[in-house]
């Protein structure tokens, strides 16, 4: 079977005048591939963070659908959490990996969701100590590929065993190119915040730049992350020593950044396409469903910051007061902030529960984000700009308010708000702080049907949503992804 993928002219990033277009199974001189009968066996070993794990699992489902076999290495408790997301049990097998004991790490900690941010370094140390166990599994399983992200030692181990390694990035090509480009020569000097405020010399023209407070935060990548290695060196070694680099994106959206990364690191960049998660087989929680059903279509502001983003108490309160200030019904799913006395109730602004009763709802438990985003009552999504959350939001109709917290989320926000113009970023002070007024202003800007900002964001979001859900796009990207893997095997 011959299949082709057509990409946008000159690989331009979509601006206000660009109309994304996909034509499946048409002639093109850009990509051409012939599907092979060979089926791969792939080992997945993502960083023990649920956002990374689910991203790898979504891709695993797409590959398993085509008959490829997946062995997914995970700690036992994480396996139980992820089992419902395994849609192809005949092809995807979970392999338990015990987390080694490390001084200072709680004995029951398995993923970043189990520990505060300051202990992530110790969990990374523990994960590095699994190398002998992972080697034993690879020898036993004999896969064609191992997909990884933070375990920088896997490319050398895979090479020794005759296995190809693919660094599957849960961050965007734009973030990798901006922050980690070899052009910056980051390991040859002391990294200063000013070094990151401007993009690398040959970085594609874009809206992406960092403010002073963001550059200061990101300059901390030189701190240890695991034993005797910094986060920066960990990433650069992974990028330079793997056989190929994979991303969950489309060339039509991030083409220039994909080519930049490929040129800078001198190895194949393989795109999996949008990897839209399958609709959950479960139904929306009855309590939340009743809340949303009682509100008009497009009227509710949904705010969720993922399983790991934890705000300081003052910013947590400003966020809730900003949502209250909009006067709109809202549903907020947030972790108890730093400084809270164990529960989210202890950190709430004084009197807010009484003032928003029947209109504002605040949860600190796991919440069915994908199902909530699909509910017709949700008209706005205030997001921390994690790549998984943005992927889920882009295939739904809610307007986007961008409130990045750390790391690559900042690059994502500039990409979405600046290059693609599908949302509005919340204004922050020179110290990186936002206010209730800034939250209210951003929400009202995108929710106002008569504002030019809201109209532009809605128009561009709908354009990209239609593109991402266009018939044949995802399947053709996954087929091309598989074909590139064949090429890697030679």
N, C-alpha and C positions, 0 to 999 in steps of 0.2 A: 504494500500500500504506500503510495507517495503522498506526502502531506507537506504543506508549506505554511509559513507564518509571515505575514506582512506587517512591517512596522512603519511608524510615522516617518514622514520625509525629514531627512537630516537629523533624525532622533531628537527633535526639539522637545524641551520640557514644555508642557502645556501652559500657556498663558491665557489671557482673557480672550484672545482672538483665535486660539487654537482649538480645533475640534478633533478629539481623539477618534481614531477610526481603526477598526479591526476587520480584516477580511480573511476568513479561514479557508484553507484548501484552495488557494489561488497561486498562480505563478509569482515568484519573487526571486531576485538575485541576492537576497539578504540571508535567508535561512532555507535550506532544503534538506530533508532527511528521509531516509527509508527505515521504517520500523523493523527491528530485528526480532527474531523469535527468542533470543536469549533472555532469560530472566535473571535478575541480579539477586544476590543476598547482601543486605546492607545492615551493618551494626550502627545503631544510634547511641551516642553518648553525650548528651547535652549537659551544660552546667546545671547544677541542682537548684534551679529557680523555676517556679511553676510557669512563668511566662515563656521561658526558654523551652521547657519540656513540652508544653502544649503546642508551641510553634513546630517543633520537630515531629510531634505526633500528628498534627494536621497534614504535614508533608508525607508522613508514613502512610496515612490513609489513602492519599492520592496515588502513591506508588503501589500500595497493596492492591488497590482496585485494578491495577494492570497486571497483577500476578507476581509482583516482586516480593521477595521474602524479607521481613524486617525482624531483627533481634534488637530489642530496646533495653538497654542497661539502665536500671533505676534502683534506688533504695526501696525497701518493701512497702513502707507506708505511702510513698509517692505512687507506687504501682496501684495500690487500692484506689487512690484518688483518680488516677488516669484511666483505669479499666473501662469506665463508661464511655470514654472518648474513643476507644478502640473499636472501630466499625468493621474490621476485617480480622476477626480472631483466628481464622485459619491461616493467615499470612503474617500477622504481627504477634510476636511472642515477647513477653516481658521477662527479663533475666535479672534476678535480684542481685544487687551489689550492696554489701553492708558498708556503712560509713565508719571508717576507722576512728578510734578514740584519739582525741587531741585535747591536751590540757586547756581548760577554759571553755571548751565547747560542750554544751549540755548533752548528756548521753543519749537523749532521745531525738536530737536534732538531725534531720535528714535533708531539709530544703531550706532556702532562705526565708520561707514563710514561718519557720519555727524559731527564728532568732532575730534580734535587732540588727540593724545595718552594721554596727561596729563589730559584730562577730562574723560577718561574711568572710573576712580574711581567714579565720580559723576553719570555716567550712571548706574554703578553697584549699587550704593546707590538707585537710582530710581527704578531699577528692584527689589531690595529687598523690596521696599515699595508696590509692587504689590501683596504681599502675601495674603491680605484679598480678593482681586479680584480673584486671582487664586484659593483660597479655595472655593469661591462661584461657580466658574466654575466647579471645581472638584465635588462638591456636586450635581450640576445640571447634569453634564455629566455622572457621575458614571462609570468611565473607569476601566478597569482591571489593567492597568499600567500607570505610568507617567514616561516619559523619560526626563532627565534633564542633565545639566552639571555644571553651576556655581552657581545655586540657592541652596546653602547648606541647606536651611531650608525645602526643599521639602520632604526629607525622613521622617522627624518627622511629617510633615503635612499629608503625605500620610499614614503613620502608623495610625495616629488618625482616618483617614477616611476609613481604611480598604483597601487601594490601595497599590499595590506593586510599588516600585520605582527602576528604572534602571538608573545608571549613564552612559550615552552614551558618551564616551570620543572621542573628536575630535583629541586628540593627541595619539601617539602610545603607546603600552604596554612597549616598551623600555624606552620611556620618563617618563612614570608614575613610572616604577620600579627604574630607575636610580635616578630621582629627588625626589620622594615622598615616598620611601619605609619606612615602620615603623621601619626597622632596623636602620635608621639614627637617630631616636628619636629627630626629628627636633623641636618639641615643648617643649623639656625639656632643651634646652640650647640656647645660643645666636648663631645664624647661622653665620659662618664665611666662606668667599670664599674658603678657603683651604678645608673645609668639603665636597665640591662638586667636587673637582678636580679628585678624585678617585671614582669608583663605590662602592656601599655598599658591605659588606663583602661577602655575598652569591649571589651577582648578577652574572648572567651567563657570562661565558667567552666571550669577544667580543672586538671590536675595539673602543668601546665607552668610551671616557674619555673627560674631559673638560680642556681647557687651562685656564691660570690665568685670562685673561680678560673676558672669558666667565663665569667663576665661579663668578667673581665680579658682573657681570650683573645679573646672576640668583640668587645671594644672596639677591637681592632686593625684593624677594617674601615675605619677612617679613614686607614690608610696607603695610599700609592700602589699602584695596580694597573693597569699600563699607563702611558702617558706623560701626565702632567699631569692625572690623575684618580684618585680613591680608589676602592677597591672599593665603598664605601657609595654614593658618588655614581653610580657605574656602574650599580648595581642600581636605585637610585631613579629614575634617568632612564629605564632600560629599562621599569620598571613604569608610570611616568607617561606615557610617550610612545607606547607600543604601542597597537594597536587593540583587542587582547583578550589575556587571560592564560589560559594552559592549564596544567592539572595532570594528572598520572597518579594519580588517586585516585577514590574513590566518595563520593557525598554521604552515604551511609549511615555511612561511617567518619569523615569529616571535615567534615560538613555545616556546623556552626557556624563553622568556620574559613574555609570557602569563602565563606560569606555575608559574613563580616567583611572579607575581602580585597576582595570585590566592592564593598562599601559604602565602604570606605576609599579605594580607588583610582578608583571611579566608572566602571568599565568592565566588560564581560562577562567572567565567569570560566567557562571551558569545560572540562568534565571528560571525560577520555578513558576513565575506568573503570580497572580493574586493569591492563590491557595485559600480560597474562600472556605471557611469552616462549614461543614455540613450542618444543616438545621438540626438542633438537638431533638432527640426523640421524646424527651421529657416535656412537660407542660409547665407554664409559668406558675410559680408559687401562688397559692390561692389568695393569701393576704395581699400580696403585691398586685395580683391581677385585679382584685376588687378596688384597690386604690386607683389604679390607672383607668379602669373601666368607668369610674365616676367622673372622669375629666374629659373635656372636649378634645377632639383630634388636634394634635400639634401644640397643645397648651402647656405640657409638663416639661420642666427642666430636670434632666437626669444628670447627676454628678457622681462619677466613680473614678477612683485613683488606683485601682488595681490592688494586688495582694501585698505589695511591698512598699508602696509610696506612703510614708508617714510624715505628716506635717508637724511643725512646731506648734505649740498650743495657740500662740497669738495669731498665726496664719490660719490655723484651723478655724478659729472663731471669726476671723475676717471673712473667710470663705462662706461660712453659714450666714453671717449677717449680710453679706452681699447677695446671697440667694434670697434671703428674706426681703431685702430692699427692692428686688425686682417686682414684688407683688404677685409673682406667678407661682402656681403650685410647683413644688419640687420634691424630688426623691434623691437623697444623698447617701451613697454607700462609701463610708470612710473608715479607716483604721483609727483607734484611739490615738490622739497626738502624743508627741514627746512631751512629757511633763504631766500627762494625765495620771490620775490615781487608779489605774487598772481598768476603768470603764469609760465608755464614751460619754455617759451622762455627766460624769464629774468634770468634763472639760467644756460642756456646752455653755455658750454665752448666757448670762443671767436673763431669765425670763423668755428665752427664745421658744421653748417648748409650748408655753401658754400662748404666745403671740401667733405661732404658725399652726396651732392645733387644727386638724382637719384639712390642712393645706400643704404643710411641709412635713416630710417623713425622713428620719435619719436612722440608718442601719450601720452596724459594725460587724455583721456576719457576712459570709460568702453570699454573693447575690448573682442571679442568672442574667448576666449583662447582655449576652447576645439576644435572649428572648425579650428583655426589656427594651433594647434598641429597636426591635421589630414591632413593638406595640404602637399602634397608631396615635395614642395620646402623647407620646414623647416627641417634642418638637425641637429640643435643644439638648446637646450632650456636652457637658463641661468635662474635659478629659486632661489627664496628665501627659498625653501624647506618647504613651507607650505604643510600640509598633503593632502589637496585637489589638489593642483597643481601637487604634486608627483604622486597621483593616476591617474590623467589624463595623465601625461607624460609616466607612466609605461605601458600603453596599446597602446602607439604609438611608432614610430620607431626612433624619434629624440634622439640624444645623449644628456646627461645631464651634465651641469656644475652647481655645487652646491655652492651657495653663501648665507649661512644662515645669518639671521639678528638678531633674538632674540629667547629666550625661547626654546621651544621644537624643533624649526627649526634646532638648533645645533645638537641635538640628532638625528634627521632625517638625517641630512647630514652625520654623522658618520655611521649610519646604512646603508645608500645607498652607500656611497663611500668606507666604510671600510668593513662591514660585507658582503654586497651583491655585492659590486664592480661593480655597474651599472653606475657610473659617476665619475667625478673628482671634488674635492673640491678646491676652489680658496684659495691660500695661503694668510695668513694675518700676520701682524706684531704682536709683543707682546702687542701692544695697541689695537689690534683688527681691524686695518685698512688694506684695500687692495689697490693695485696700479693698474694703467692701464696695466703695464707689467704682473701682476699676472692674470688679466682678459684675456689678450691676450694669455698667456701661457696655461691656462686651456682650452680655446676654441680650440686652435690649437692642443692640445694634444688629445682631443676627436674627432676632425674633421679629423685628419690625418689618412688615411686608412693604412698607413705603420707603425705607431707607435704601440708599444706593449700595451701602456696604452689604446689607442683608440680601438685596437682589442679586448682587454679583456673586456672593458666596453660595446662594441657593442655585443660581444658574450653573456655576462651575461644579458644584457638588453633584447636581443631577447629571451633568454631562459625564463626569467620571464614573458615577454609579452605573449609568447605562453602559458605559464602556466595559467596566469590570464584570458586569453580569451578561455581557453580550454572548450570544450563542457561539460556542466553539472556542472561545478565547482560552479558557482555563485548560481544556483538554489538549489543545494544540501546544500550549506552553509546557505542560507536563510531558507530552510526547517529545518535544524538542529537548527538554531537560534530560530525559532518558537517553536520547540519541547522543547528547554531549557526553554522558557518562560512558557510553560505548566507545566514543572517540578517546576518552581518557585511558581506557584499557588497551587501546591500540590494536 
